[in-house]
């Protein structure tokens, strides 16, 4: 960024290229084995004899990191002992998945993890099942849920987000409460968690989801028109039979009528504010703007939406993109956004950028005074959400990553189609939108930097003027 204030204008530009129906990569066996090795090393560093990793359908990312799957509609535990032995503790309907686990292990049955009123064959105290997995009296045991407790009000290592009946059994077998600690940070701490950094194989895998989300968001944007319903637009966000990792949004006008979170039969009207969001493993894309073709179609109260909100927001996003690089601290990136789009005026309150993986929000190194260094292998979602009273929103959330020369060479060599897509996106940023990012920034979403503030104008987007 130069010291002079950049100028942004609505400009006729081609839409970014999208890549529908690409092949889904599979994370390699070597990388799955490396994941297990990383966790065992972290256990040793934290003096843990065993890890108990909890999962259900909504909170399965840490379990899936080692297993390759999540328990469908049940609970499960993945138990790892310091000698590298894995045990899968499953309910009735997920026992069949254990033979397919990417890191193989013993299969143990806990019928209490099953759905209500299902058969309780093989029922046994959970402590006995844990003992079969190799847990012993006086073991120091780490419990992994999904929430990274960071409160200053208490000792976070003794806060847990797993069901009480499981925690009680773990404490029972460990012998005393002090032997059981929260170990979720081994996986998702933005400073040292093993999941914060990705290999080339993992980035290629997650690029699939980011590409899918951004391809669908652009298809939906192109179809927005007065008279169509939220459901007609929302159905365009689903594709390839893939499960979303957030609640899909296709909302016109005021949201949450009748407490409804999902697309309804509400018709789009001229002048409506409109929100779109879809996310898959590896990436989310989101847009908020107005259903108009030009500024004069806005309601008088928001007639200055472009200058009051859209352009300052876009300036912040372009600054974020051009500032991002390895070695920068999360606090420096946070302060950069505070300087460009002051929080006191624009009322954003979440982290301006966070890490993604199988989950839409893994964790974030970006917060006030953060000393955490950004590193090659981190995948980021641009997540700056302004809230200007009286105005509809403005957002272009998408996914990028950091990759040093070694990681870029691996992507280019082993995943040439993925690499070419990322290079096409970077060229669009540079040559069409006049956004120049670090060579260490790779682009996973097709729509990075692409903002149509007026949704009925399909040809013009905000562009920095040369």
Buried (B, 14 or more C-beta within 10 A) or exposed (E): EEEEEBEBEBBEBEBBEBBEEBEEBEBBEEBBEBBBEBBBEBBEEBEBBBBBBBBBEEBBBBBBBBBBBBBEEBBBBBBBBBEEEBBBBBBBBBBEBBEEBBBEBBBBBBBBBBEEEEEEEEEBEBBEBBBBBBBBEEBBBBBBBBBBBEEEEEEBBEBBBBBEEBBEBBBBBBBEEEBBBBBBBBBBBBEEBBBBBBBBBBBBBBBBBBBBBBBBBBBBBEEBBBEBBBEBBBBBBBBBEBEBBBEBBBBBBEBEEEEEEEBBEBBBEBBBBBBBBBBBBBBBBBBBBBBBBEBEBBEEEBEEBBEBBBBBBBBBBBBBBBBBBBEBBBBBBBBBBBEBBEBEEBEBEEBBBBBBBBBBBBBBBBBEEBEBBBBBBBBBBBBBBBEBEEBBBBBBBBBBBBBEEEBBEBBBEBBEEBBEBBBBBBEBBEEBBBBBBBEBBBBBBBBBBBBBBBBBBBEBBBBBEE
